[in-house]
Amino acid sequence: MADTRIAVIGDVHHELASLDRALERVAILRPDLVVSVGDIGVDLPFRRPTDDEALKRHHDSVHDVLARLRGVGAPIAWVPG
């Protein structure tokens, strides 16, 4: 039976510099799956954006983080916090 490598990254909160440093290390390990747990965007779920601009900022931030996670080249799973 082959070993499965799973990288787990938590509570990114759109901190892209920190995420990039973590993903550099993850890429070296070449995981079979990347799991992101917790909040990844700029606005926390319990503080729902009330205007279109805030909602767009949140969606854009989530898109940024997911794009970086996909860059590792492994399937990704996100467990929202």
N, C-alpha and C positions, 0 to 999 in steps of 0.2 A: 504494500500500500504506500502510495506517495504522500509525502508531507504536504500540507496546504499552508501557505503563508498568508496571514491576514494582518493588514495594517489597520490600526484603529486610531483615529484622530478625533479629539473632542473639543467642543465649544470654541469654534473658530472665531465667531463674532466679527467676521470680515477683517481680521487682523492678518492682512495678506503677507506682510514681511515675515511674521512668525510661521504662517502656513507654508510659505516658500522654503524656509529653512527646514521645517519638518519633512516636507515632500522631497527635498534633496536626499535626506537620509532614507526615506521610504523607497525612493527610486533605486537606490543601491541594493536594497533587499529584494527587489523585484517581486512584490507580493502577488498572490493570485486574486486577491480581493482587497479593496480599500473600503473601510467602514467609517463614516463620519457620524459621530453622535453629538446630540445637543444642538445648540443654536449656531447657525453659520452666517446669518445676515446681520445687518446693522441695527434693525429694530427687533427687540425681543417679542415673542409671540403674545405675551400678556399686555404689551403696549401696542396694540394694533394701530397702524398709521391711520390718521383721520382725514388726510388730504391726498390728492392725486400725486403730488410731488414726493411726499414721504413714502407712499406706496411704490412709486417707481424706483426711488432710491433703495428701498428694501429689495425689490425684485432684481435690480441690477447687481446688488451686492451678493445675493444668492447665486445669480448667474456667474459672477466672477469666481466665487469659491468653487462651484461645481465644475467650471471649466478647468481650473487648476487641478482639481482632484482627477478629472478625466485624463489630464496630461501625463499621469503616471503610467497609463497604458493598461491598467487592470480594470475590471468591472468595479463599479462603486455602488455602495448602498448608503442611504442616509436615514438615520433614525432621529427625527426631530426631537428637540428638547422642550 
